[in-house]
Amino acid sequence: MDKPWSESWFDAYAPQRFEAFTTSHVWAVLGLIVCALLLWLTRGFIRSHKPVNEGIRWFLMTVLILSEVTLNIWYVTQRIWDARTSLPLELCSVTLLLSILMLFFRNRWLYPIILFAGIGGALQAVLTPNLSYAFPHYRFIHFFVAHSGIILAALYMTWIEGLKPTWKSVGGAMLFLNGLALIVWIVDAALGANYMFLAGKPSTPSILDILGPYPAYILAEEVIALLFFSLMMLLFEVLPGGRLYARFGKQAMRGAERFREDQSMKKNQP
């Protein structure tokens, strides 16, 4: 006899397996893109209306808190909680908890960690999920809501709160990643776990599959992280409000003024 829909929705042993780039996966990615675009397009309105600003900040915090709380409830009720797999020691689990603190305190020190490490880890997770459950299972919905929440929290602090990273932030994010990896590696060794995939690759397809065997892929991840963080920082520099944008914008304005002056002088010549 089939289980009721409500029960199979939570079943840890549900037979439906997740497959990347299926319709449900694409819709989940599109949902994140739409939310990010809406946040960007309405940033001026949100900034100028404090109740809306506060409402979005508390909504994001609530979503992230509920994501972590309901996940642990699910572990316990399904009797699958295990110290080797259920502790919040994955990169996205850590940045999710830090995102809550960042939003609550509007913390400028946590901001670059979430912006670089949080977006980097969550974006990779959204595009190449290490996920076993297909839509509409609870874990499918939780996975994409939680990871999207991390990304949106960083974007909120950037576009609404007006925080900006610096090149020092890139170095700080790399130091954070390596410090966290050292702590997690010690825990992995003690528990026989594989948090942050420091002891081996995930069982599902991921970007790690093209980065070589263990432990070479860990070094490759370091290089990719540094390049990704640097590209993100460069993007901030060239977009409106960035230093390179301002510098080249001023040069372009001066060039235009000189051109207009030259044209005016030529017209006034007999």
N, C-alpha and C positions, 0 to 999 in steps of 0.2 A: 504493500500500500504506500502510495506517495505521501511524503510529509507535507503538512500545510505550508502554504507559501511563506508565512511569517516565520516558520521554523527553519525551512531550507534557506531563507535569507541570511540566517546567522550560522548555519551548519558549518563547522570547521572541516567537515569531510564531504562537502558538496562536490558532486562529480564534474560540474562545469568548470573547465579550466580557462584561464585568461589567455588570449591570443593578441599579440601586438598588432596595431594598425587595423583592427576590425572597426566596424561602425561605432561601437560604444567607446572605443579608445579615441577615435578621431573626435567624437563629440565632446569627450572630456577635455581634450586639448583645446578645441575650439571654445569651450566654455571659459577656460582660463584666459585665452586671448581676448574674448569679448569683455570679460571683467576688467582686464588690464586697460583695454581701450576706453572703456567707460570711465575708469578712474582718471585717465589722462585727459579725456575730453571735458570732463566736468570738474577738473582740479580747481579752476578759478572760482566756480560756484561753491565748491566744498570749503575752500579756504575762507570765503567771505561769509559763510553761514556756520557759526560755531556749533549749533545743535546738530547739524548734519555732519560736521567734522567729527564731533565727539561720538555721534551715533555710529559712524563707520569704524572709528577706532575701537569702540567697545564691541561692535559686531565681530570684527576680526579677532579680537582677544577671545571672545566667547566661542567662536568657531574652533580656534586652536586649542582652547582648554577642553572643550567637549570632545575634540578629536582624540586627545591623549587619554582622557578619563574613560570614554566609551571603549577605546581599544583595550584598556586593561580590564574593564568589566567583561568584555568579550573573551579575552584570554581566560579569565577565571571561570566564567559560566560554561565555557566550552571545555574546561579542564585541560587546557594546553599551555597554561602559563609555565614557563621554564626559564630559569636564570640564564641559560645559554642562548636564548632567542628572544626573550620578552623584555629585557631591560632597555631603557631609552638611551642606547649607546651607539645607534647608527647616526651618521652625520645629520640626516634630516630630523631624527628624533631630538638631537641636541639643539639644532638650530630652531626647531619648533618651540622648545621650551624657552630658548633665549629670545625668540620673537615675541613671546608673551611678555617677558620682562621688558623688552625694548619698547613695546607699545604702551605698557602700563606706566613706565617711568619716563617715556620719551627719551630713552637713553642714547646719547650720542656715541658712547664708547662701543656699545653693542651693534650699532647701526652698520658699520663697515663689515663686520663679521657676517651679519645676515644678508647684506647686499651682495657680497662676493661669494662666501662659502654657502650661505643659505640658498641663494638663487642658483648658484652653480650645481649644488647637489640636488635641489628639488627639480630643476629643469631637466637634468639628466634622468631623474626618476620618472618624471611625467612622460618623457619621450621614449625611454626604454625601461618600463616598469619591471621591478623584481616582485612580481605579483602572481598569486596562484588562483585567484578567484575572478570569475567573469561577472559582468553586469547581469542582474541587479544585486549581487551579493553585498552585504554590509561592508566587507573588506575592500571591495572595488570602490564603492562610494567614499569610504573613509580615506583610502589611499590618495585619491585625486583631490578630495576636499582639503586634506591636511597639507599636501605638498603645494597645492595652489595657494593656500592660506599663507604659507611661508613667503612665497614670491610676492603676493599682494601686500603683505606686511612691509616688506622692504620698499616696494614701490610707493606705498602710502607715505612712509617716512621721507621719501625722496620728493615726491610730487606735491604732497599736501603739507608736510611739516617743513619742507624746504632744506633738508639736510643734503650735504654734498660730500662725496668721498675725495680723498687726496691720494697721491701716489704712495704716501706713507701707509695709507689704508691697505694697499695691496700687500705690502710687506707684513703688516699686522695680521691680515687674514691668513697669509701663508704660515706665520708663526703659530697662530691659533690652530690651524689644521694639523701641523706637525706635533704640537703639544698634545692635542686631543688624540691623535693617532698613537702617540707613545703610551698615553694612559689606557686607551682601549686595547692596545696590543698586550699590555700587562694583564688586563682583565681577560682577554681571549686566552692567553696562556694559562691563567689560573683556572678558568672554567671549562676549557676545551671548547670555546665558542668561536664564532667567526664574525663578530661585529665589524662593520666597515669593510668587510671582505679582506681583512688583513691576513687571514690564514688560508684563503682560497677564493676562487671565483664563485659567483652565485650560480644556482642550478638552472636559472632561466636565462635566455639570451640577453646580453647587455653589451655596452660599449667596451667592457673589459675583455671581451672575446677577441678583439682585434689588437690588443695591447701587449700580446706576448704571454708566455707562461709565468707562473709564480716563481720568484717574487718580482720579476722584471716589470710586470704591469703596475706595480705599486710606484716604482720610479717613474714610469710613463705617466701615471696619474699626476704626479708632482709637476711634471713639465706642462701637462695639459692644463692643470689648475692655474699655474702661473701665467700661461698664455691667455687663458680665458679671462682671468682677473684683469690682466693688462689691457686686453681688448675692450672690456667693459669700461675701464678707466679712460681709455682713449675715446670711447664713444661719449662719455661725459664731457670730455674736453672739447670735442668738435660740435656738440649740440648747443643750441641757444642757452646762454648762461655759462658755458665753459670758457676757460682761459684762451684756448686756441681759437674758438669762435669769436671771442671778443677781439683778439689780436688781429686776425685776418679780416674781421668786419671793419675795424678801424682803418686798416690799410686799404680796403676796398672803397671805403667812404672818402679817404684822402685822394685816392686815384680818381674817383668820380668827380670830386671837386676840382682837381687839377685839369681834368678833361674839359669840364664846363668852362673853366677860366680860359683855357687855350682856345676853345671854340668862340667864346665871347670876344677875345682879343682879335681873332681873325676876322670876325664880323665887323669890328670897329675900325680895322685897317682900311685906308683909302684904296 
